[in-house]
Amino acid sequence: MKIRFKLSYNLVLFIICILLFVGFGIYNPAFFDSFYVAETAKMIMEIGIMSLPLTLLIVMAGIDFSMASTLVLAAALGGIVAMSTNPIIGMFVTFFVGLLCGGFNGFLIAFLRLPPLVTTLATMYLYKGLIRGLTLGNPRIGTNVSATSIAMFFGSGVILGIPTQTWIFVFLAIIFYFLLGYTSYGRKLYAIGFNEDAAQFSGINTKLVKFITYIITGFIFSIAGLVFMGRFSTIQFDSADAYTMQVITAVVLGGADIRGGKGNVKGTVLGVMIIGFLRSGMNLIFLPQTQQKIVIGIILLISLLVSEIINQRSVGIPGKNSSSVKTVS
Protein backbone atom coordinates (compact mmCIF):
# COMPACT_ATOMS: atom_id res chain seq x y z
CA MET A 1 0.00 0.00 0.00
CA LYS A 2 1.48 3.32 -1.13
CA ILE A 3 1.03 6.48 0.88
CA ARG A 4 0.97 9.61 -1.27
CA PHE A 5 2.33 12.79 0.21
CA LYS A 6 1.05 16.06 -1.25
CA LEU A 7 3.22 19.11 -0.72
CA SER A 8 0.71 21.97 -0.50
CA TYR A 9 1.58 25.65 -0.50
CA ASN A 10 0.44 26.03 3.11
CA LEU A 11 2.67 23.13 4.14
CA VAL A 12 5.61 24.86 2.45
CA LEU A 13 4.82 28.02 4.41
CA PHE A 14 4.67 26.01 7.64
CA ILE A 15 8.07 24.45 6.91
CA ILE A 16 9.50 27.92 6.24
CA CYS A 17 8.14 29.08 9.62
CA ILE A 18 9.89 26.18 11.37
CA LEU A 19 13.16 26.77 9.50
CA LEU A 20 13.14 30.48 10.34
CA PHE A 21 12.37 29.82 14.01
CA VAL A 22 15.06 27.13 14.34
CA GLY A 23 17.59 29.05 12.24
CA PHE A 24 17.38 32.28 14.20
CA GLY A 25 17.30 30.28 17.44
CA ILE A 26 20.53 28.48 16.56
CA TYR A 27 22.17 31.79 15.65
CA ASN A 28 21.07 33.28 18.97
CA PRO A 29 19.46 31.02 21.63
CA ALA A 30 17.68 34.09 23.05
CA PHE A 31 15.24 33.64 20.16
CA PHE A 32 13.92 30.50 21.91
CA ASP A 33 13.25 32.31 25.17
CA SER A 34 9.54 32.39 26.06
CA PHE A 35 9.71 36.12 26.80
CA TYR A 36 11.21 36.83 23.38
CA VAL A 37 8.58 34.65 21.68
CA ALA A 38 5.85 36.59 23.50
CA GLU A 39 7.39 39.90 22.43
CA THR A 40 7.56 38.66 18.84
CA ALA A 41 3.85 37.80 18.98
CA LYS A 42 3.01 41.24 20.35
CA MET A 43 5.03 42.90 17.60
CA ILE A 44 2.92 41.43 14.80
CA MET A 45 -0.56 41.38 16.30
CA GLU A 46 -1.74 44.55 14.54
CA ILE A 47 -0.40 43.17 11.25
CA GLY A 48 -2.14 39.87 11.93
CA ILE A 49 -5.47 41.46 12.80
CA MET A 50 -5.43 43.70 9.72
CA SER A 51 -4.37 40.86 7.42
CA LEU A 52 -7.59 38.92 8.12
CA PRO A 53 -10.08 41.35 6.50
CA LEU A 54 -7.54 42.19 3.80
CA THR A 55 -7.62 38.51 2.84
CA LEU A 56 -11.34 38.89 2.13
CA LEU A 57 -10.68 41.96 0.01
CA ILE A 58 -7.92 40.37 -2.04
CA VAL A 59 -9.97 37.21 -2.58
CA MET A 60 -12.66 39.56 -3.91
CA ALA A 61 -10.07 41.28 -6.17
CA GLY A 62 -10.11 44.36 -3.94
CA ILE A 63 -7.44 46.20 -1.98
CA ASP A 64 -7.24 48.86 0.73
CA PHE A 65 -4.23 51.14 0.98
CA SER A 66 -6.01 53.30 3.55
CA MET A 67 -5.75 50.62 6.26
CA ALA A 68 -3.06 52.38 8.32
CA SER A 69 -4.80 55.75 8.05
CA THR A 70 -8.11 54.16 9.08
CA LEU A 71 -6.40 52.54 12.07
CA VAL A 72 -4.90 55.84 13.23
CA LEU A 73 -7.97 57.98 12.53
CA ALA A 74 -10.32 55.62 14.38
CA ALA A 75 -8.04 55.18 17.39
CA ALA A 76 -7.13 58.86 17.66
CA LEU A 77 -10.71 60.15 17.38
CA GLY A 78 -11.79 57.61 19.96
CA GLY A 79 -9.00 58.81 22.22
CA ILE A 80 -9.98 62.45 21.76
CA VAL A 81 -13.62 61.72 22.63
CA ALA A 82 -12.58 59.60 25.61
CA MET A 83 -10.63 62.54 27.04
CA SER A 84 -13.80 64.61 27.35
CA THR A 85 -16.25 61.78 28.12
CA ASN A 86 -15.18 58.26 29.19
CA PRO A 87 -13.21 55.30 27.73
CA ILE A 88 -16.32 53.27 26.83
CA ILE A 89 -17.77 56.05 24.68
CA GLY A 90 -14.31 56.53 23.18
CA MET A 91 -14.18 52.83 22.25
CA PHE A 92 -17.54 52.98 20.48
CA VAL A 93 -16.43 56.11 18.63
CA THR A 94 -13.33 54.22 17.50
CA PHE A 95 -15.47 51.40 16.13
CA PHE A 96 -17.92 53.84 14.50
CA VAL A 97 -15.11 55.73 12.74
CA GLY A 98 -13.69 52.44 11.45
CA LEU A 99 -17.11 51.45 10.12
CA LEU A 100 -17.53 54.90 8.57
CA CYS A 101 -14.14 54.80 6.83
CA GLY A 102 -14.75 51.29 5.52
CA GLY A 103 -18.26 52.19 4.43
CA PHE A 104 -17.00 55.28 2.58
CA ASN A 105 -14.42 53.18 0.73
CA GLY A 106 -17.06 50.57 -0.03
CA PHE A 107 -19.54 53.14 -1.34
CA LEU A 108 -17.00 54.65 -3.72
CA ILE A 109 -15.82 51.26 -4.96
CA ALA A 110 -19.05 49.24 -5.01
CA PHE A 111 -21.68 51.79 -6.03
CA LEU A 112 -19.65 54.42 -7.91
CA ARG A 113 -17.46 51.66 -9.44
CA LEU A 114 -14.18 53.47 -8.80
CA PRO A 115 -10.95 51.41 -8.97
CA PRO A 116 -10.05 50.05 -5.49
CA LEU A 117 -6.35 50.85 -5.76
CA VAL A 118 -6.70 54.52 -6.72
CA THR A 119 -9.71 55.04 -4.45
CA THR A 120 -8.05 53.74 -1.31
CA LEU A 121 -4.85 55.64 -2.11
CA ALA A 122 -6.96 58.80 -2.20
CA THR A 123 -8.79 58.01 1.04
CA MET A 124 -5.46 57.12 2.65
CA TYR A 125 -4.34 60.74 2.21
CA LEU A 126 -7.79 62.02 3.13
CA TYR A 127 -7.90 60.15 6.46
CA LYS A 128 -4.29 60.99 7.22
CA GLY A 129 -4.93 64.67 6.53
CA LEU A 130 -7.97 64.65 8.80
CA ILE A 131 -6.15 63.18 11.77
CA ARG A 132 -3.11 65.40 11.26
CA GLY A 133 -5.32 68.45 11.31
CA LEU A 134 -7.21 67.25 14.38
CA THR A 135 -4.18 66.40 16.47
CA LEU A 136 -2.03 69.37 15.52
CA GLY A 137 -4.93 71.78 15.86
CA ASN A 138 -5.78 70.88 19.45
CA PRO A 139 -3.43 72.45 22.02
CA ARG A 140 -4.52 69.93 24.68
CA ILE A 141 -3.35 67.03 22.56
CA GLY A 142 -0.46 68.47 20.58
CA THR A 143 0.88 65.85 18.20
CA ASN A 144 -0.07 62.79 20.32
CA VAL A 145 -3.24 61.18 21.58
CA SER A 146 -2.84 59.22 24.80
CA ALA A 147 -4.23 55.71 25.17
CA THR A 148 -7.40 55.11 27.18
CA SER A 149 -7.75 52.38 29.79
CA ILE A 150 -9.69 50.21 27.33
CA ALA A 151 -7.01 50.68 24.68
CA MET A 152 -4.37 49.70 27.25
CA PHE A 153 -6.34 46.53 27.97
CA PHE A 154 -6.56 45.72 24.24
CA GLY A 155 -2.87 46.37 23.61
CA SER A 156 -1.11 45.57 26.89
CA GLY A 157 -3.58 43.55 28.95
CA VAL A 158 -3.25 39.88 29.89
CA ILE A 159 -5.93 37.16 30.13
CA LEU A 160 -4.95 33.82 31.70
CA GLY A 161 -1.30 34.68 31.25
CA ILE A 162 -1.70 35.36 27.51
CA PRO A 163 -1.71 38.91 26.04
CA THR A 164 -5.20 40.19 25.23
CA GLN A 165 -4.19 41.04 21.68
CA THR A 166 -3.25 37.40 21.06
CA TRP A 167 -6.72 36.29 22.18
CA ILE A 168 -8.24 38.89 19.86
CA PHE A 169 -6.20 37.70 16.89
CA VAL A 170 -6.96 34.01 17.48
CA PHE A 171 -10.67 34.73 17.96
CA LEU A 172 -10.86 36.80 14.77
CA ALA A 173 -8.79 34.27 12.81
CA ILE A 174 -11.26 31.51 13.71
CA ILE A 175 -14.22 33.70 12.69
CA PHE A 176 -12.66 34.68 9.37
CA TYR A 177 -11.58 31.09 8.68
CA PHE A 178 -15.17 29.88 8.85
CA LEU A 179 -16.54 33.03 7.23
CA LEU A 180 -14.38 32.63 4.13
CA GLY A 181 -14.29 28.85 3.90
CA TYR A 182 -17.68 27.65 5.09
CA THR A 183 -20.34 30.27 4.35
CA SER A 184 -22.24 31.42 1.29
CA TYR A 185 -20.74 34.86 1.84
CA GLY A 186 -17.25 33.39 1.45
CA ARG A 187 -18.26 31.58 -1.75
CA LYS A 188 -19.60 34.87 -3.12
CA LEU A 189 -16.24 36.53 -2.45
CA TYR A 190 -14.43 33.83 -4.43
CA ALA A 191 -16.99 34.10 -7.24
CA ILE A 192 -16.60 37.89 -7.48
CA GLY A 193 -12.83 37.63 -7.41
CA PHE A 194 -12.77 34.89 -10.05
CA ASN A 195 -15.15 36.64 -12.46
CA GLU A 196 -17.28 39.52 -11.27
CA ASP A 197 -19.52 39.62 -14.34
CA ALA A 198 -20.27 35.91 -14.10
CA ALA A 199 -21.00 36.28 -10.39
CA GLN A 200 -23.46 39.09 -11.09
CA PHE A 201 -25.21 37.11 -13.83
CA SER A 202 -25.53 34.17 -11.44
CA GLY A 203 -27.64 36.29 -9.10
CA ILE A 204 -25.03 37.59 -6.65
CA ASN A 205 -25.52 41.19 -5.56
CA THR A 206 -21.88 42.09 -6.13
CA LYS A 207 -22.30 45.72 -5.09
CA LEU A 208 -23.78 44.79 -1.72
CA VAL A 209 -21.16 42.11 -1.06
CA LYS A 210 -18.36 44.57 -1.84
CA PHE A 211 -19.91 47.27 0.33
CA ILE A 212 -20.34 44.90 3.30
CA THR A 213 -16.79 43.60 2.94
CA TYR A 214 -15.29 47.09 3.10
CA ILE A 215 -17.43 47.89 6.16
CA ILE A 216 -16.14 44.74 7.88
CA THR A 217 -12.61 45.72 6.90
CA GLY A 218 -12.89 49.19 8.43
CA PHE A 219 -14.32 47.79 11.66
CA ILE A 220 -11.46 45.30 12.08
CA PHE A 221 -8.93 48.03 11.34
CA SER A 222 -10.44 50.05 14.21
CA ILE A 223 -9.91 47.07 16.54
CA ALA A 224 -6.28 46.97 15.40
CA GLY A 225 -6.16 50.69 16.19
CA LEU A 226 -7.10 50.07 19.82
CA VAL A 227 -4.46 47.36 20.08
CA PHE A 228 -1.86 49.65 18.52
CA MET A 229 -2.67 52.58 20.80
CA GLY A 230 -2.66 50.37 23.88
CA ARG A 231 0.71 48.88 22.97
CA PHE A 232 2.46 52.20 22.37
CA SER A 233 0.39 54.39 24.78
CA THR A 234 0.22 57.22 22.20
CA ILE A 235 -0.61 57.53 18.53
CA GLN A 236 0.41 60.00 15.81
CA PHE A 237 -0.93 60.66 12.32
CA ASP A 238 1.85 58.61 10.67
CA SER A 239 2.34 56.01 13.40
CA ALA A 240 1.25 52.94 11.42
CA ASP A 241 2.43 53.85 7.90
CA ALA A 242 4.91 50.96 7.79
CA TYR A 243 2.14 48.41 8.36
CA THR A 244 0.43 48.72 4.99
CA MET A 245 3.02 46.91 2.87
CA GLN A 246 3.75 44.39 5.62
CA VAL A 247 0.07 43.42 5.80
CA ILE A 248 -0.18 43.11 2.02
CA THR A 249 3.04 41.08 1.98
CA ALA A 250 1.71 38.70 4.63
CA VAL A 251 -1.55 38.09 2.73
CA VAL A 252 0.12 37.63 -0.66
CA LEU A 253 2.83 35.46 0.88
CA GLY A 254 0.01 33.38 2.36
CA GLY A 255 -1.12 32.44 -1.14
CA ALA A 256 -3.75 35.06 -1.97
CA ASP A 257 -3.79 36.16 -5.61
CA ILE A 258 -3.72 39.94 -5.82
CA ARG A 259 -6.04 39.66 -8.87
CA GLY A 260 -8.68 37.84 -6.85
CA GLY A 261 -10.35 34.46 -6.70
CA LYS A 262 -7.72 32.80 -4.53
CA GLY A 263 -6.60 32.89 -0.90
CA ASN A 264 -7.35 31.44 2.52
CA VAL A 265 -7.03 32.42 6.16
CA LYS A 266 -4.68 29.55 7.05
CA GLY A 267 -2.17 30.80 4.50
CA THR A 268 -2.55 34.36 5.75
CA VAL A 269 -1.85 33.33 9.36
CA LEU A 270 1.27 31.48 8.22
CA GLY A 271 2.31 34.53 6.19
CA VAL A 272 1.93 36.69 9.29
CA MET A 273 4.06 34.25 11.29
CA ILE A 274 6.81 34.36 8.66
CA ILE A 275 6.81 38.16 8.66
CA GLY A 276 6.92 38.11 12.47
CA PHE A 277 9.84 35.68 12.65
CA LEU A 278 11.71 37.65 10.00
CA ARG A 279 11.22 40.99 11.71
CA SER A 280 12.16 39.60 15.10
CA GLY A 281 15.12 37.67 13.74
CA MET A 282 16.45 40.60 11.74
CA ASN A 283 16.28 42.77 14.86
CA LEU A 284 18.10 40.05 16.77
CA ILE A 285 21.00 40.07 14.31
CA PHE A 286 20.97 43.91 14.29
CA LEU A 287 20.08 44.25 10.61
CA PRO A 288 19.49 47.95 9.82
CA GLN A 289 15.89 49.03 9.14
CA THR A 290 16.72 49.97 5.55
CA GLN A 291 17.99 46.49 4.82
CA GLN A 292 14.98 44.97 6.57
CA LYS A 293 12.71 46.81 4.15
CA ILE A 294 14.75 45.45 1.25
CA VAL A 295 14.29 41.91 2.59
CA ILE A 296 10.52 42.41 2.96
CA GLY A 297 10.35 43.79 -0.58
CA ILE A 298 12.26 40.82 -1.99
CA ILE A 299 9.95 38.42 -0.15
CA LEU A 300 6.90 40.15 -1.64
CA LEU A 301 8.34 39.85 -5.15
CA ILE A 302 9.19 36.18 -4.64
CA SER A 303 5.71 35.42 -3.31
CA LEU A 304 4.16 37.12 -6.36
CA LEU A 305 6.39 35.09 -8.70
CA VAL A 306 5.55 31.83 -6.92
CA SER A 307 1.84 32.66 -7.04
CA GLU A 308 2.08 33.35 -10.77
CA ILE A 309 3.90 30.05 -11.42
CA ILE A 310 1.28 28.13 -9.44
CA ASN A 311 -1.55 29.85 -11.33
CA GLN A 312 -0.03 29.03 -14.71
CA ARG A 313 0.55 25.40 -13.80
CA SER A 314 -2.97 25.02 -12.41
CA VAL A 315 -4.42 26.12 -15.75
CA GLY A 316 -1.80 24.41 -17.87
CA ILE A 317 -1.50 27.26 -20.34
CA PRO A 318 1.70 29.33 -20.17
CA GLY A 319 1.10 32.98 -19.49
CA LYS A 320 -2.59 32.51 -18.72
CA ASN A 321 -4.52 32.02 -15.53
CA SER A 322 -8.07 31.94 -14.36
CA SER A 323 -8.10 35.52 -13.15
CA SER A 324 -7.27 36.88 -16.58
CA VAL A 325 -10.91 36.61 -17.68
CA LYS A 326 -12.46 38.64 -14.91
CA THR A 327 -13.10 42.34 -14.73
CA VAL A 328 -12.31 44.40 -11.68
CA SER A 329 -14.32 47.48 -10.96
N, C-alpha and C positions, 0 to 999 in steps of 0.2 A: 504493500500500500504506500503510494507516494503522497507526501505532504507538500503542497504548493505554498510557497511563501511570496506574497505580493508586497512589493516595496512601494507604498503609497507616498504621496507628497507630504502628508502630515507626519508619517513615520520618519521621513528624512529630516523634517524640522525637529522632531523630538530627539533624534540622534545628534543633530547639531547642538541642541540645548545641552545635552549630556556632555558632549565633547568640550563645549565652551566652559561649562561649570568645572569639569575635571581639569581642563587645561590651565585655566586661570588659578585653580586651587593648587595645582602642582607648582606653578610658578611662584605663588605666594600662599602658604597655608592659611593665612588670615581670611582668604576668600571662603573657606569652609566654616568659619566661625558663625554660630547661630545669630549673633548680634549683627554681623556684616550681611548675612542673608536677609535678615529682617529689614535692614536699612536699604538693601537693594530693592526689596519689594516695595517699600515706601516710595522710593525714587521713581518708580514707574507706574504707580497706581493711577495718576491722572491720565497718563497715556493709555493705560489699559481700559479705563472707564470710557474715554472718548473713542477708542478704537471699535467698541462694540456697536454703537449706532452708525459709525462710519462704514462698517461692514455692510449694513443694510443699504446704505446709500450707494456704495460701489457695486453691490450686487444688482441694484436697480439702474446702474449706469449713471449715477449721480456723483456729486462730490461737494464738499463744503470747506472752502478755504477760510471761512469766517469763524471756525471753531474756537480758536484761541481768543479772538476778540469777543465772541459770545460768552465764553467762560469768564473773562475779566469783567465785561460789562455787567453780567448778571450778579457776580459775586460782589463787585464794588457797589452797585446800586443797593443791593441788599444790605451791605455794611453801612452805607450812608443812612438808610431808613432806620436800621437797628439802633443807630446812635441817638436818634430823636424819639424812638418808640421803645421797642424791645426786640430781643433776638429772634423770637418766634415769628413776629411780623416780618422782620428782615429776611428770614429764611423763605417765607412764602413769596416775598417780593423777588428774591433771587430766582425761585422756580418760575414765577410769572414772566420775568424778563427773558429767561431762557426759552420759554414757550413762545413768547412774542417774537423773539429774534428768529427762531426756527420757523414759526408760522409766516413771517414776512418773507424769508427765503423761499419757503414752499409756495407761497402765493405767486411770487415773481416767476418761479420756475415752472410750476404746474399749470397755473391758469393764464399767465401772460406768455408762457412758452419761451422764456429767456434761457440762454445757455447756462447750465449750472456753474461752469468754471468761471466765466466772466462775471456772472451775477454774484457769486459768493466772494469773488475778489473785491467787487465794488462794496458789498456790505461789510467785508472785513475792514476796509478803511472807514466806512461810515460808523460802525460800532466803536472802532478804536478812537475816532475823532470825538465821538460823544463822550466816552469815558475820560478822555484826556481833558476835554473842556470842563467836565463836571469836577474832576479831582483838582485840577489846577485853579479853578475858579472859586473854590471854597476855602477860605482862610483857615477854617477849623480843621480841614483835612490835609491841606497842602498837597503833596504829591502822592501820599499813601492813604490807604483805607485800612484801619485796624480790623483784625478778625473778631467776630463775635464769639460768645461761648459755644453756640451751636456749631459754628464753623470749626472751632478748636476741637470739638468732639468728633466731627467728621474727619478732620485731618490729622489729629494727634491723639485721639482717644483710644482706649483699649477695651475690648470685650473678651472675657475669658482668656486673657493673656495674649490675644491676637489683635493687631491694630484694627480700628473700626473701618478704615479705608479698604483693608483686605477683605473684610466681610462684605462691604458694599460691592466691590469688584466681583467677588465670587457669586453673590446673589444675582447681580445683573447679568453676569456671564451665563448663568443657568437659564434665566428668563429669555435672553436673546438666543440662546442655543435652541430652545424649544420653539420660540417665536419664528425663527428663520427656517428651522428644519422640519417642524411638525404641525404647522398651521396653514390654513388657506392663504392667510396674509403673506407668509413666507413664499409660498408657491407663486403668488401674484408678483412678488418682487423679482423672482427669477424670470418669470415670463416677460415682464417689462424690460428687464435688462437684456434678455436674449433677443427679443424683437418687440418693440413697443407697439408698432402698428398691428402685428398679429395678436398681441394681448388685448388691444382695444377692440378689434373685430371679434374676439372670442367672448366679449361681454364684460371685460374687466374695466372698471372705472379708473383709468390710469391717472387722471388728474387728482382724484381723491386720494388714491394710494400714495402718490408722490407727496401731496400736501401733508397727509398724516405722518409720513416717514420723516419729513423735515421738522415737524412739530416734536416728534419723539426725540429726534436728534438734538434739538435745542434744549429740551428738558434735561436730557442726560448730560449735556455740556454744562448746564447750571449746577448739577450735582458735583461734577468734577471741579467746578469753580469753588464750591464750599470746601471740598477736600484740599484744593490748592491753597486757599486762604488760610485754612486751619493749620496747614503744614508749615507755612512761611510766616504766619501771623499778620503780614501786611500784603497788599496787592497794588501794583502799579499798572498803568495803561498798556505797557509793553511786556508785562511780567512773563506771559506764557507764549510769546512769539515762537520760541524754538520748538514748541510742541507740535506745531502743524505738520511739518515734514516727517517728524518721528512717528506720528500717528499714522500718516499715510503709508510710510515705509513698513510699519508693523502689519498693516492690513494687507498690503500688496505682497509682502514677504510671506504672509500666511496663506497665499494662494488665490486671493481675490483678483479677478481680471478687471483692470481699470476701465474697460469698455463695457462691463456689465455681464450679467448672466452666470457668474461663477464666483464662489467664495463660501466660506463657512466659519462659524464662530470658533470651532476647535483650532483651525489654522491660525485665526487671528490671535487667540490666546498664546499659541506657541510662538507666533511672530513677536508678540509683546515680550515674552520671556527672553527671546534671543536678543532683542534690543536692550532689555534690562541687564542681561549678563554682559553684553558688550560694553554698555556704558559704565557699569560698575567695574568691569575688568580693565577697561582702558584708564579709568581713574586710578585703579590700583597700581598700574605700571607707569603712572604719571605721564600719559600721553597728552600732549597739549590739546586744547579745545579745538583749535583749527584743524588739526589732524584727525580728531574724532569726527568732525563734520565730514571730512573727506571719506573716512571709512563708512559712515552712514550712507553717504551718497553713492559710493561704490556698491554697497549692499543693495540699495534700491535699484540700481541699474541691473545688477545680476539677477535680482528677483524678477524684474520685468522681462529679461531675456529668457530665463527659465520658464516663465509663464507662457511666453510666446512659443517656445519650442514645444511645450506640452500641448498647447492649443492646436498647433499645426499637426502634430502627430495624432491627436485625437480625431481630427477630421480626415487626415491622410492625404491632404492636398497641400503641397508646399505653397507657403505664402498666403494661405487662406484659412480662416477660422470661422466659427459659428457666429461670432459677434459682428462680422463684417457685413451682415445683411440687415442689421437693425438700424433704426434711426434714433438719434438721441436729441430730445428737445431741450 
